[in-house]
Amino acid sequence: MSIIRKLKPDRSIIGFVPLIVSLVIFFMSILIIGVVDSFKVLSLIMLVYAAITLGFYYRKTRSRTYLISGLYLIVFGLTLWTIQIEFAGNPSLVFPPITRFFGIWMIVFWVWLLYLMATRKVKWKGEEVLELSAVGVNPSENTFTERPLPIEKIDFLKDELISFASFMRKNQICMTYQDDDKIYIVPITMKDSMNLLINPEFNVIEKTWVSFTFTGDVTVHISKNTYLAYKENLTFDQLCKSMGSLFIEFFESYRKGESVRVIDRLDELKLNIFT
């Protein structure tokens, strides 16, 4: 699927921050405490990342990607902890049986992660949502407003909506937040996913969201930050209606048992997996 990109390019390096931090600490450790103990430090870093991945991201989303990532980080960290660098030149001592055990599982999970990357499962798909929402929306000046826009009223069961919200989290399309009588569905980009950890209790009302009340009302709110992320000013009401219609389409596909259509629609854009 080919569309004219309407979002500004994302040149943020926030997704590479964990890697950069790990490498900086590792090389500083080599200078301060030596190579052998530096591998222990790097191991602890991997285990901390594993705890964050499983304890925060997987717990919040139940995404298979975060489960596999967390398990990979655990066995990677344990491989680094048990490796015996001081026996360089003697492989049987450098890689004792326990290290080889963890190493084999590390390779298994690493290959699995490569597969998930190749099939675009590691990516948060909020950028795709924003691009699809802008398809066919015309430019216009001075139309932005902070007010939410009611879209339409549809019929569904409460359990169907709750299940749909779970689907959107598990597939890393949106985060969802339940109020007393509604569910807010918030598109999340890769950059947003890092900010989730820093500020998990952000004010949902200020974000871009589509809300479904349990009585069927669908409302859209597009934040100023999201609006300014587009290359040009777009007709605001058109953009809101387009986003609302897109989520209604996703919901209808999901409850008809055609959730794969939702994923296919997003993946067809083939956007950068790191944005």
PyRosetta script that sets phi, psi and omega in degrees:
from pyrosetta import init, pose_from_sequence

init()
pose = pose_from_sequence("MSIIRKLKPDRSIIGFVPLIVSLVIFFMSILIIGVVDSFKVLSLIMLVYAAITLGFYYRKTRSRTYLISGLYLIVFGLTLWTIQIEFAGNPSLVFPPITRFFGIWMIVFWVWLLYLMATRKVKWKGEEVLELSAVGVNPSENTFTERPLPIEKIDFLKDELISFASFMRKNQICMTYQDDDKIYIVPITMKDSMNLLINPEFNVIEKTWVSFTFTGDVTVHISKNTYLAYKENLTFDQLCKSMGSLFIEFFESYRKGESVRVIDRLDELKLNIFT")
pose.set_psi(1, 127.4)
pose.set_omega(1, -178.4)
pose.set_phi(2, -114.7)
pose.set_psi(2, 124.7)
pose.set_omega(2, 176.5)
pose.set_phi(3, -131.2)
pose.set_psi(3, 160.3)
pose.set_omega(3, 174.6)
pose.set_phi(4, -80.8)
pose.set_psi(4, 117.3)
pose.set_omega(4, -177.5)
pose.set_phi(5, -64.1)
pose.set_psi(5, 129.2)
pose.set_omega(5, -179.2)
pose.set_phi(6, -110.1)
pose.set_psi(6, -12.5)
pose.set_omega(6, 176.2)
pose.set_phi(7, -84.9)
pose.set_psi(7, 147.8)
pose.set_omega(7, 173.1)
pose.set_phi(8, -66.6)
pose.set_psi(8, 148.1)
pose.set_omega(8, 177.1)
pose.set_phi(9, -60.3)
pose.set_psi(9, 139.3)
pose.set_omega(9, 178.1)
pose.set_phi(10, -93.6)
pose.set_psi(10, 107.5)
pose.set_omega(10, -179.2)
pose.set_phi(11, -104.3)
pose.set_psi(11, 17.8)
pose.set_omega(11, 179.7)
pose.set_phi(12, -69.0)
pose.set_psi(12, 143.2)
pose.set_omega(12, 176.9)
pose.set_phi(13, -104.4)
pose.set_psi(13, 14.2)
pose.set_omega(13, -174.2)
pose.set_phi(14, -59.2)
pose.set_psi(14, -30.8)
pose.set_omega(14, -179.8)
pose.set_phi(15, -67.7)
pose.set_psi(15, -20.4)
pose.set_omega(15, -179.2)
pose.set_phi(16, -96.7)
pose.set_psi(16, 0.6)
pose.set_omega(16, -177.7)
pose.set_phi(17, -58.4)
pose.set_psi(17, -46.8)
pose.set_omega(17, 179.3)
pose.set_phi(18, -57.5)
pose.set_psi(18, -41.9)
pose.set_omega(18, 178.8)
pose.set_phi(19, -63.7)
pose.set_psi(19, -45.4)
pose.set_omega(19, -179.3)
pose.set_phi(20, -62.2)
pose.set_psi(20, -45.1)
pose.set_omega(20, 179.7)
pose.set_phi(21, -61.3)
pose.set_psi(21, -43.3)
pose.set_omega(21, -179.2)
pose.set_phi(22, -61.4)
pose.set_psi(22, -45.6)
pose.set_omega(22, -177.7)
pose.set_phi(23, -67.6)
pose.set_psi(23, -39.4)
pose.set_omega(23, 179.1)
pose.set_phi(24, -63.2)
pose.set_psi(24, -47.1)
pose.set_omega(24, -179.8)
pose.set_phi(25, -64.1)
pose.set_psi(25, -40.8)
pose.set_omega(25, -179.0)
pose.set_phi(26, -61.3)
pose.set_psi(26, -49.5)
pose.set_omega(26, -177.4)
pose.set_phi(27, -71.1)
pose.set_psi(27, -31.9)
pose.set_omega(27, 174.0)
pose.set_phi(28, -66.2)
pose.set_psi(28, -38.0)
pose.set_omega(28, 178.8)
pose.set_phi(29, -64.3)
pose.set_psi(29, -38.6)
pose.set_omega(29, 177.7)
pose.set_phi(30, -58.4)
pose.set_psi(30, -42.4)
pose.set_omega(30, -178.6)
pose.set_phi(31, -69.5)
pose.set_psi(31, -32.0)
pose.set_omega(31, -173.3)
pose.set_phi(32, -92.8)
pose.set_psi(32, -45.9)
pose.set_omega(32, -173.1)
pose.set_phi(33, -119.7)
pose.set_psi(33, -1.0)
pose.set_omega(33, 177.2)
pose.set_phi(34, 95.6)
pose.set_psi(34, 166.9)
pose.set_omega(34, -173.8)
pose.set_phi(35, -64.9)
pose.set_psi(35, -47.3)
pose.set_omega(35, -173.9)
pose.set_phi(36, -57.1)
pose.set_psi(36, -53.1)
pose.set_omega(36, -178.0)
pose.set_phi(37, -71.7)
pose.set_psi(37, -22.8)
pose.set_omega(37, 178.6)
pose.set_phi(38, -65.6)
pose.set_psi(38, -31.3)
pose.set_omega(38, 176.6)
pose.set_phi(39, -67.8)
pose.set_psi(39, -31.7)
pose.set_omega(39, 175.3)
pose.set_phi(40, -67.2)
pose.set_psi(40, -40.1)
pose.set_omega(40, 178.7)
pose.set_phi(41, -62.8)
pose.set_psi(41, -46.6)
pose.set_omega(41, 179.6)
pose.set_phi(42, -62.8)
pose.set_psi(42, -36.0)
pose.set_omega(42, 177.0)
pose.set_phi(43, -61.4)
pose.set_psi(43, -44.3)
pose.set_omega(43, 179.9)
pose.set_phi(44, -64.3)
pose.set_psi(44, -36.9)
pose.set_omega(44, 177.3)
pose.set_phi(45, -61.5)
pose.set_psi(45, -45.0)
pose.set_omega(45, 179.7)
pose.set_phi(46, -62.1)
pose.set_psi(46, -38.8)
pose.set_omega(46, -179.9)
pose.set_phi(47, -69.5)
pose.set_psi(47, -34.3)
pose.set_omega(47, 174.8)
pose.set_phi(48, -65.2)
pose.set_psi(48, -44.6)
pose.set_omega(48, 176.9)
pose.set_phi(49, -61.0)
pose.set_psi(49, -37.3)
pose.set_omega(49, 178.1)
pose.set_phi(50, -63.6)
pose.set_psi(50, -42.5)
pose.set_omega(50, 179.3)
pose.set_phi(51, -62.7)
pose.set_psi(51, -40.0)
pose.set_omega(51, 178.3)
pose.set_phi(52, -66.9)
pose.set_psi(52, -43.7)
pose.set_omega(52, -177.2)
pose.set_phi(53, -63.4)
pose.set_psi(53, -46.5)
pose.set_omega(53, -178.2)
pose.set_phi(54, -81.1)
pose.set_psi(54, -41.2)
pose.set_omega(54, -174.6)
pose.set_phi(55, -76.3)
pose.set_psi(55, -26.1)
pose.set_omega(55, 179.6)
pose.set_phi(56, -110.4)
pose.set_psi(56, -65.1)
pose.set_omega(56, -171.8)
pose.set_phi(57, -66.7)
pose.set_psi(57, -46.9)
pose.set_omega(57, -179.9)
pose.set_phi(58, -67.8)
pose.set_psi(58, -39.9)
pose.set_omega(58, 179.6)
pose.set_phi(59, -63.0)
pose.set_psi(59, -35.7)
pose.set_omega(59, -178.7)
pose.set_phi(60, -77.1)
pose.set_psi(60, -35.0)
pose.set_omega(60, -170.7)
pose.set_phi(61, -110.2)
pose.set_psi(61, -29.7)
pose.set_omega(61, -170.8)
pose.set_phi(62, 60.4)
pose.set_psi(62, 29.3)
pose.set_omega(62, 178.9)
pose.set_phi(63, -78.2)
pose.set_psi(63, 133.8)
pose.set_omega(63, 178.7)
pose.set_phi(64, -60.6)
pose.set_psi(64, -33.0)
pose.set_omega(64, 179.8)
pose.set_phi(65, -58.4)
pose.set_psi(65, -45.3)
pose.set_omega(65, -179.3)
pose.set_phi(66, -71.1)
pose.set_psi(66, -31.2)
pose.set_omega(66, 176.3)
pose.set_phi(67, -64.3)
pose.set_psi(67, -49.0)
pose.set_omega(67, -179.6)
pose.set_phi(68, -65.9)
pose.set_psi(68, -40.4)
pose.set_omega(68, 178.3)
pose.set_phi(69, -61.2)
pose.set_psi(69, -43.5)
pose.set_omega(69, -179.8)
pose.set_phi(70, -64.8)
pose.set_psi(70, -42.3)
pose.set_omega(70, 178.4)
pose.set_phi(71, -66.0)
pose.set_psi(71, -38.9)
pose.set_omega(71, 177.0)
pose.set_phi(72, -60.6)
pose.set_psi(72, -45.4)
pose.set_omega(72, -179.0)
pose.set_phi(73, -64.5)
pose.set_psi(73, -35.1)
pose.set_omega(73, 178.2)
pose.set_phi(74, -63.9)
pose.set_psi(74, -51.7)
pose.set_omega(74, -177.0)
pose.set_phi(75, -71.2)
pose.set_psi(75, -30.1)
pose.set_omega(75, 174.7)
pose.set_phi(76, -63.8)
pose.set_psi(76, -46.2)
pose.set_omega(76, 178.7)
pose.set_phi(77, -62.1)
pose.set_psi(77, -41.1)
pose.set_omega(77, -179.9)
pose.set_phi(78, -70.9)
pose.set_psi(78, -31.8)
pose.set_omega(78, 174.6)
pose.set_phi(79, -63.1)
pose.set_psi(79, -46.0)
pose.set_omega(79, 179.1)
pose.set_phi(80, -64.6)
pose.set_psi(80, -35.8)
pose.set_omega(80, -177.5)
pose.set_phi(81, -69.6)
pose.set_psi(81, -36.0)
pose.set_omega(81, -174.1)
pose.set_phi(82, -93.5)
pose.set_psi(82, -12.5)
pose.set_omega(82, 179.8)
pose.set_phi(83, -65.6)
pose.set_psi(83, 144.4)
pose.set_omega(83, -174.7)
pose.set_phi(84, -112.6)
pose.set_psi(84, 82.9)
pose.set_omega(84, -174.8)
pose.set_phi(85, -63.2)
pose.set_psi(85, -28.7)
pose.set_omega(85, -176.6)
pose.set_phi(86, -65.8)
pose.set_psi(86, -15.0)
pose.set_omega(86, 179.3)
pose.set_phi(87, -99.9)
pose.set_psi(87, 34.5)
pose.set_omega(87, -179.6)
pose.set_phi(88, -54.1)
pose.set_psi(88, 135.3)
pose.set_omega(88, -179.3)
pose.set_phi(89, 99.0)
pose.set_psi(89, -12.3)
pose.set_omega(89, 178.2)
pose.set_phi(90, -125.6)
pose.set_psi(90, 87.8)
pose.set_omega(90, -173.6)
pose.set_phi(91, -54.0)
pose.set_psi(91, -35.1)
pose.set_omega(91, -177.7)
pose.set_phi(92, -67.3)
pose.set_psi(92, -24.9)
pose.set_omega(92, 177.4)
pose.set_phi(93, -93.0)
pose.set_psi(93, -35.2)
pose.set_omega(93, 177.5)
pose.set_phi(94, -64.1)
pose.set_psi(94, -41.1)
pose.set_omega(94, -179.4)
pose.set_phi(95, -116.5)
pose.set_psi(95, 78.6)
pose.set_omega(95, 177.7)
pose.set_phi(96, -65.6)
pose.set_psi(96, 169.1)
pose.set_omega(96, -176.4)
pose.set_phi(97, -52.0)
pose.set_psi(97, -40.3)
pose.set_omega(97, -178.0)
pose.set_phi(98, -65.9)
pose.set_psi(98, -36.6)
pose.set_omega(98, 177.9)
pose.set_phi(99, -67.6)
pose.set_psi(99, -40.5)
pose.set_omega(99, 179.1)
pose.set_phi(100, -65.9)
pose.set_psi(100, -35.8)
pose.set_omega(100, 177.3)
pose.set_phi(101, -61.1)
pose.set_psi(101, -52.1)
pose.set_omega(101, 179.1)
pose.set_phi(102, -65.1)
pose.set_psi(102, -35.8)
pose.set_omega(102, -179.0)
pose.set_phi(103, -63.4)
pose.set_psi(103, -39.9)
pose.set_omega(103, 178.4)
pose.set_phi(104, -62.3)
pose.set_psi(104, -45.0)
pose.set_omega(104, 179.2)
pose.set_phi(105, -67.7)
pose.set_psi(105, -33.0)
pose.set_omega(105, 176.6)
pose.set_phi(106, -61.0)
pose.set_psi(106, -43.5)
pose.set_omega(106, 179.5)
pose.set_phi(107, -65.7)
pose.set_psi(107, -40.9)
pose.set_omega(107, 179.3)
pose.set_phi(108, -59.4)
pose.set_psi(108, -49.1)
pose.set_omega(108, -178.8)
pose.set_phi(109, -69.9)
pose.set_psi(109, -31.6)
pose.set_omega(109, 177.6)
pose.set_phi(110, -65.0)
pose.set_psi(110, -44.2)
pose.set_omega(110, 177.4)
pose.set_phi(111, -63.6)
pose.set_psi(111, -40.4)
pose.set_omega(111, 178.4)
pose.set_phi(112, -60.8)
pose.set_psi(112, -42.9)
pose.set_omega(112, 179.0)
pose.set_phi(113, -65.0)
pose.set_psi(113, -37.4)
pose.set_omega(113, 176.0)
pose.set_phi(114, -60.8)
pose.set_psi(114, -40.8)
pose.set_omega(114, 177.1)
pose.set_phi(115, -62.7)
pose.set_psi(115, -43.7)
pose.set_omega(115, 179.2)
pose.set_phi(116, -63.6)
pose.set_psi(116, -36.1)
pose.set_omega(116, 176.3)
pose.set_phi(117, -66.5)
pose.set_psi(117, -44.8)
pose.set_omega(117, -178.2)
pose.set_phi(118, -63.2)
pose.set_psi(118, -30.4)
pose.set_omega(118, -179.5)
pose.set_phi(119, -98.6)
pose.set_psi(119, 12.5)
pose.set_omega(119, 172.9)
pose.set_phi(120, 64.4)
pose.set_psi(120, 27.1)
pose.set_omega(120, -179.5)
pose.set_phi(121, -84.1)
pose.set_psi(121, -17.1)
pose.set_omega(121, -177.3)
pose.set_phi(122, -82.5)
pose.set_psi(122, -12.5)
pose.set_omega(122, -170.3)
pose.set_phi(123, -88.2)
pose.set_psi(123, 133.3)
pose.set_omega(123, 165.2)
pose.set_phi(124, -74.0)
pose.set_psi(124, 136.4)
pose.set_omega(124, -168.0)
pose.set_phi(125, -108.5)
pose.set_psi(125, 25.0)
pose.set_omega(125, 177.9)
pose.set_phi(126, -63.8)
pose.set_psi(126, -35.0)
pose.set_omega(126, 179.3)
pose.set_phi(127, -63.8)
pose.set_psi(127, -40.0)
pose.set_omega(127, 177.3)
pose.set_phi(128, -62.3)
pose.set_psi(128, -40.9)
pose.set_omega(128, 178.2)
pose.set_phi(129, -59.9)
pose.set_psi(129, -45.0)
pose.set_omega(129, -178.1)
pose.set_phi(130, -66.9)
pose.set_psi(130, -37.4)
pose.set_omega(130, 178.6)
pose.set_phi(131, -67.1)
pose.set_psi(131, -45.6)
pose.set_omega(131, -180.0)
pose.set_phi(132, -64.3)
pose.set_psi(132, -34.3)
pose.set_omega(132, 179.6)
pose.set_phi(133, -65.8)
pose.set_psi(133, -27.2)
pose.set_omega(133, -176.4)
pose.set_phi(134, -89.5)
pose.set_psi(134, -5.6)
pose.set_omega(134, -179.4)
pose.set_phi(135, -62.8)
pose.set_psi(135, 125.9)
pose.set_omega(135, 177.9)
pose.set_phi(136, 80.0)
pose.set_psi(136, 1.9)
pose.set_omega(136, 179.1)
pose.set_phi(137, -88.0)
pose.set_psi(137, 129.9)
pose.set_omega(137, -175.5)
pose.set_phi(138, -86.2)
pose.set_psi(138, 151.0)
pose.set_omega(138, 174.6)
pose.set_phi(139, -67.6)
pose.set_psi(139, 149.7)
pose.set_omega(139, 176.7)
pose.set_phi(140, -165.6)
pose.set_psi(140, 145.1)
pose.set_omega(140, -179.6)
pose.set_phi(141, -96.3)
pose.set_psi(141, 149.4)
pose.set_omega(141, 170.8)
pose.set_phi(142, 58.2)
pose.set_psi(142, 40.9)
pose.set_omega(142, 177.9)
pose.set_phi(143, -112.6)
pose.set_psi(143, -7.2)
pose.set_omega(143, -175.7)
pose.set_phi(144, -70.0)
pose.set_psi(144, 141.6)
pose.set_omega(144, 173.2)
pose.set_phi(145, -146.7)
pose.set_psi(145, 150.0)
pose.set_omega(145, -179.5)
pose.set_phi(146, -77.8)
pose.set_psi(146, -10.9)
pose.set_omega(146, -172.9)
pose.set_phi(147, -72.2)
pose.set_psi(147, 140.5)
pose.set_omega(147, 171.2)
pose.set_phi(148, -66.6)
pose.set_psi(148, 149.5)
pose.set_omega(148, -178.5)
pose.set_phi(149, -116.3)
pose.set_psi(149, 115.5)
pose.set_omega(149, 173.8)
pose.set_phi(150, -63.6)
pose.set_psi(150, 136.9)
pose.set_omega(150, -176.2)
pose.set_phi(151, -104.1)
pose.set_psi(151, -61.9)
pose.set_omega(151, 177.7)
pose.set_phi(152, -166.8)
pose.set_psi(152, 178.4)
pose.set_omega(152, 178.7)
pose.set_phi(153, -118.5)
pose.set_psi(153, 130.4)
pose.set_omega(153, 179.8)
pose.set_phi(154, -127.1)
pose.set_psi(154, 162.4)
pose.set_omega(154, -179.8)
pose.set_phi(155, -101.1)
pose.set_psi(155, 132.4)
pose.set_omega(155, 175.2)
pose.set_phi(156, -163.8)
pose.set_psi(156, 166.9)
pose.set_omega(156, 175.3)
pose.set_phi(157, -90.4)
pose.set_psi(157, 148.8)
pose.set_omega(157, 179.7)
pose.set_phi(158, -57.3)
pose.set_psi(158, -42.5)
pose.set_omega(158, -179.3)
pose.set_phi(159, -63.6)
pose.set_psi(159, -33.1)
pose.set_omega(159, 177.5)
pose.set_phi(160, -64.1)
pose.set_psi(160, -41.6)
pose.set_omega(160, -179.8)
pose.set_phi(161, -67.5)
pose.set_psi(161, -42.7)
pose.set_omega(161, 179.4)
pose.set_phi(162, -62.8)
pose.set_psi(162, -40.7)
pose.set_omega(162, 178.5)
pose.set_phi(163, -66.2)
pose.set_psi(163, -39.8)
pose.set_omega(163, 177.5)
pose.set_phi(164, -62.7)
pose.set_psi(164, -42.1)
pose.set_omega(164, 178.3)
pose.set_phi(165, -60.4)
pose.set_psi(165, -41.8)
pose.set_omega(165, 177.5)
pose.set_phi(166, -62.0)
pose.set_psi(166, -41.8)
pose.set_omega(166, 178.0)
pose.set_phi(167, -60.3)
pose.set_psi(167, -41.9)
pose.set_omega(167, -178.7)
pose.set_phi(168, -66.4)
pose.set_psi(168, -34.7)
pose.set_omega(168, 177.2)
pose.set_phi(169, -72.8)
pose.set_psi(169, -49.1)
pose.set_omega(169, -176.4)
pose.set_phi(170, -58.7)
pose.set_psi(170, -32.7)
pose.set_omega(170, -178.0)
pose.set_phi(171, -97.2)
pose.set_psi(171, 12.5)
pose.set_omega(171, 173.3)
pose.set_phi(172, 53.5)
pose.set_psi(172, 46.5)
pose.set_omega(172, 174.4)
pose.set_phi(173, -99.5)
pose.set_psi(173, -47.2)
pose.set_omega(173, -177.8)
pose.set_phi(174, -146.1)
pose.set_psi(174, 157.5)
pose.set_omega(174, 164.0)
pose.set_phi(175, -94.7)
pose.set_psi(175, 151.5)
pose.set_omega(175, -178.8)
pose.set_phi(176, -127.5)
pose.set_psi(176, 147.2)
pose.set_omega(176, -177.4)
pose.set_phi(177, -137.9)
pose.set_psi(177, 124.1)
pose.set_omega(177, -176.4)
pose.set_phi(178, -96.0)
pose.set_psi(178, 126.7)
pose.set_omega(178, 171.8)
pose.set_phi(179, -96.8)
pose.set_psi(179, -170.9)
pose.set_omega(179, -178.0)
pose.set_phi(180, -59.0)
pose.set_psi(180, -45.8)
pose.set_omega(180, -173.2)
pose.set_phi(181, -125.9)
pose.set_psi(181, 15.1)
pose.set_omega(181, -177.1)
pose.set_phi(182, -154.8)
pose.set_psi(182, 166.1)
pose.set_omega(182, 174.0)
pose.set_phi(183, -124.3)
pose.set_psi(183, 127.0)
pose.set_omega(183, 174.9)
pose.set_phi(184, -91.2)
pose.set_psi(184, 130.5)
pose.set_omega(184, 178.5)
pose.set_phi(185, -114.2)
pose.set_psi(185, 114.8)
pose.set_omega(185, -169.7)
pose.set_phi(186, -112.1)
pose.set_psi(186, 113.6)
pose.set_omega(186, 176.7)
pose.set_phi(187, -60.9)
pose.set_psi(187, 135.3)
pose.set_omega(187, -177.1)
pose.set_phi(188, -123.4)
pose.set_psi(188, 124.9)
pose.set_omega(188, 173.8)
pose.set_phi(189, -90.3)
pose.set_psi(189, 173.6)
pose.set_omega(189, 178.4)
pose.set_phi(190, -61.3)
pose.set_psi(190, -39.3)
pose.set_omega(190, 177.5)
pose.set_phi(191, -64.8)
pose.set_psi(191, -42.1)
pose.set_omega(191, 177.5)
pose.set_phi(192, -59.7)
pose.set_psi(192, -34.4)
pose.set_omega(192, -176.3)
pose.set_phi(193, -64.5)
pose.set_psi(193, -33.0)
pose.set_omega(193, 175.9)
pose.set_phi(194, -70.3)
pose.set_psi(194, -39.3)
pose.set_omega(194, 179.5)
pose.set_phi(195, -67.2)
pose.set_psi(195, -25.7)
pose.set_omega(195, 177.4)
pose.set_phi(196, -57.0)
pose.set_psi(196, -40.8)
pose.set_omega(196, -178.7)
pose.set_phi(197, -66.9)
pose.set_psi(197, -40.6)
pose.set_omega(197, -177.6)
pose.set_phi(198, -71.1)
pose.set_psi(198, -39.2)
pose.set_omega(198, -176.0)
pose.set_phi(199, -136.6)
pose.set_psi(199, 70.1)
pose.set_omega(199, -175.3)
pose.set_phi(200, -68.5)
pose.set_psi(200, -21.4)
pose.set_omega(200, -176.9)
pose.set_phi(201, -104.8)
pose.set_psi(201, 39.5)
pose.set_omega(201, -179.6)
pose.set_phi(202, -64.1)
pose.set_psi(202, 162.3)
pose.set_omega(202, 179.1)
pose.set_phi(203, -77.5)
pose.set_psi(203, 104.7)
pose.set_omega(203, -175.3)
pose.set_phi(204, -58.2)
pose.set_psi(204, -37.4)
pose.set_omega(204, -175.0)
pose.set_phi(205, -58.3)
pose.set_psi(205, -28.8)
pose.set_omega(205, -177.6)
pose.set_phi(206, -83.0)
pose.set_psi(206, -10.5)
pose.set_omega(206, -176.9)
pose.set_phi(207, -88.7)
pose.set_psi(207, 176.6)
pose.set_omega(207, 170.5)
pose.set_phi(208, -82.4)
pose.set_psi(208, 128.9)
pose.set_omega(208, -177.0)
pose.set_phi(209, -154.8)
pose.set_psi(209, 160.6)
pose.set_omega(209, 167.5)
pose.set_phi(210, -120.1)
pose.set_psi(210, 126.7)
pose.set_omega(210, -179.4)
pose.set_phi(211, -110.4)
pose.set_psi(211, 141.0)
pose.set_omega(211, 173.4)
pose.set_phi(212, -118.9)
pose.set_psi(212, 118.5)
pose.set_omega(212, 173.3)
pose.set_phi(213, -82.0)
pose.set_psi(213, 159.6)
pose.set_omega(213, -179.4)
pose.set_phi(214, -70.5)
pose.set_psi(214, -10.1)
pose.set_omega(214, 175.6)
pose.set_phi(215, -95.3)
pose.set_psi(215, -0.8)
pose.set_omega(215, 172.4)
pose.set_phi(216, 106.7)
pose.set_psi(216, -1.8)
pose.set_omega(216, -179.7)
pose.set_phi(217, -77.5)
pose.set_psi(217, 132.6)
pose.set_omega(217, 179.4)
pose.set_phi(218, -113.8)
pose.set_psi(218, 126.0)
pose.set_omega(218, -177.5)
pose.set_phi(219, -131.3)
pose.set_psi(219, 146.0)
pose.set_omega(219, -179.3)
pose.set_phi(220, -122.3)
pose.set_psi(220, 137.7)
pose.set_omega(220, 171.2)
pose.set_phi(221, -129.0)
pose.set_psi(221, 128.7)
pose.set_omega(221, 176.9)
pose.set_phi(222, -116.1)
pose.set_psi(222, 120.8)
pose.set_omega(222, -177.0)
pose.set_phi(223, -72.9)
pose.set_psi(223, 162.0)
pose.set_omega(223, 179.2)
pose.set_phi(224, -64.9)
pose.set_psi(224, -37.1)
pose.set_omega(224, 178.5)
pose.set_phi(225, -60.6)
pose.set_psi(225, -42.8)
pose.set_omega(225, 177.7)
pose.set_phi(226, -65.7)
pose.set_psi(226, -44.1)
pose.set_omega(226, -178.7)
pose.set_phi(227, -59.7)
pose.set_psi(227, -41.0)
pose.set_omega(227, -179.2)
pose.set_phi(228, -76.7)
pose.set_psi(228, -10.1)
pose.set_omega(228, 176.5)
pose.set_phi(229, -75.2)
pose.set_psi(229, -15.7)
pose.set_omega(229, 175.3)
pose.set_phi(230, -78.9)
pose.set_psi(230, 151.6)
pose.set_omega(230, -176.9)
pose.set_phi(231, -65.1)
pose.set_psi(231, -29.5)
pose.set_omega(231, -179.2)
pose.set_phi(232, -139.4)
pose.set_psi(232, 161.7)
pose.set_omega(232, 177.5)
pose.set_phi(233, -69.6)
pose.set_psi(233, 128.5)
pose.set_omega(233, -178.9)
pose.set_phi(234, -108.4)
pose.set_psi(234, 154.4)
pose.set_omega(234, 177.1)
pose.set_phi(235, -61.2)
pose.set_psi(235, 114.1)
pose.set_omega(235, -166.4)
pose.set_phi(236, -64.4)
pose.set_psi(236, -47.0)
pose.set_omega(236, -179.0)
pose.set_phi(237, -62.6)
pose.set_psi(237, -38.9)
pose.set_omega(237, 177.6)
pose.set_phi(238, -61.7)
pose.set_psi(238, -42.8)
pose.set_omega(238, -178.5)
pose.set_phi(239, -63.9)
pose.set_psi(239, -44.2)
pose.set_omega(239, 178.9)
pose.set_phi(240, -62.9)
pose.set_psi(240, -46.1)
pose.set_omega(240, -179.5)
pose.set_phi(241, -64.3)
pose.set_psi(241, -37.6)
pose.set_omega(241, 178.7)
pose.set_phi(242, -64.9)
pose.set_psi(242, -42.4)
pose.set_omega(242, 178.8)
pose.set_phi(243, -66.0)
pose.set_psi(243, -42.7)
pose.set_omega(243, 178.6)
pose.set_phi(244, -61.9)
pose.set_psi(244, -43.5)
pose.set_omega(244, 179.4)
pose.set_phi(245, -64.2)
pose.set_psi(245, -36.5)
pose.set_omega(245, 179.0)
pose.set_phi(246, -63.1)
pose.set_psi(246, -44.4)
pose.set_omega(246, -178.9)
pose.set_phi(247, -70.6)
pose.set_psi(247, -35.4)
pose.set_omega(247, 175.4)
pose.set_phi(248, -63.5)
pose.set_psi(248, -41.1)
pose.set_omega(248, 177.0)
pose.set_phi(249, -61.5)
pose.set_psi(249, -44.1)
pose.set_omega(249, 177.5)
pose.set_phi(250, -60.5)
pose.set_psi(250, -45.1)
pose.set_omega(250, -178.6)
pose.set_phi(251, -62.6)
pose.set_psi(251, -43.5)
pose.set_omega(251, 180.0)
pose.set_phi(252, -64.2)
pose.set_psi(252, -41.1)
pose.set_omega(252, 177.5)
pose.set_phi(253, -62.2)
pose.set_psi(253, -42.6)
pose.set_omega(253, -178.0)
pose.set_phi(254, -62.8)
pose.set_psi(254, -47.6)
pose.set_omega(254, -174.6)
pose.set_phi(255, -77.2)
pose.set_psi(255, -9.9)
pose.set_omega(255, 171.7)
pose.set_phi(256, -88.4)
pose.set_psi(256, 3.1)
pose.set_omega(256, -179.5)
pose.set_phi(257, 81.4)
pose.set_psi(257, 19.4)
pose.set_omega(257, -177.9)
pose.set_phi(258, -115.5)
pose.set_psi(258, 42.1)
pose.set_omega(258, -177.4)
pose.set_phi(259, -61.1)
pose.set_psi(259, -26.8)
pose.set_omega(259, 178.8)
pose.set_phi(260, -60.8)
pose.set_psi(260, -27.7)
pose.set_omega(260, 178.2)
pose.set_phi(261, -64.2)
pose.set_psi(261, -34.5)
pose.set_omega(261, 178.5)
pose.set_phi(262, -64.7)
pose.set_psi(262, -49.5)
pose.set_omega(262, -179.4)
pose.set_phi(263, -62.7)
pose.set_psi(263, -43.8)
pose.set_omega(263, -179.9)
pose.set_phi(264, -60.3)
pose.set_psi(264, -41.3)
pose.set_omega(264, -178.4)
pose.set_phi(265, -62.0)
pose.set_psi(265, -39.8)
pose.set_omega(265, -179.8)
pose.set_phi(266, -74.3)
pose.set_psi(266, -43.2)
pose.set_omega(266, -177.0)
pose.set_phi(267, -70.6)
pose.set_psi(267, -22.9)
pose.set_omega(267, -179.9)
pose.set_phi(268, -61.6)
pose.set_psi(268, -23.2)
pose.set_omega(268, 179.7)
pose.set_phi(269, -71.2)
pose.set_psi(269, -25.1)
pose.set_omega(269, 177.2)
pose.set_phi(270, 53.5)
pose.set_psi(270, 47.5)
pose.set_omega(270, 177.6)
pose.set_phi(271, -77.3)
pose.set_psi(271, 160.8)
pose.set_omega(271, 180.0)
pose.set_phi(272, -51.8)
pose.set_psi(272, 128.1)
pose.set_omega(272, -176.7)
pose.set_phi(273, -71.1)
pose.set_psi(273, -10.4)
pose.set_omega(273, -179.7)
pose.set_phi(274, -98.5)
pose.set_psi(274, 3.9)
pose.set_omega(274, -179.4)
pose.set_phi(275, -119.9)
pose.dump_pdb("model.pdb")
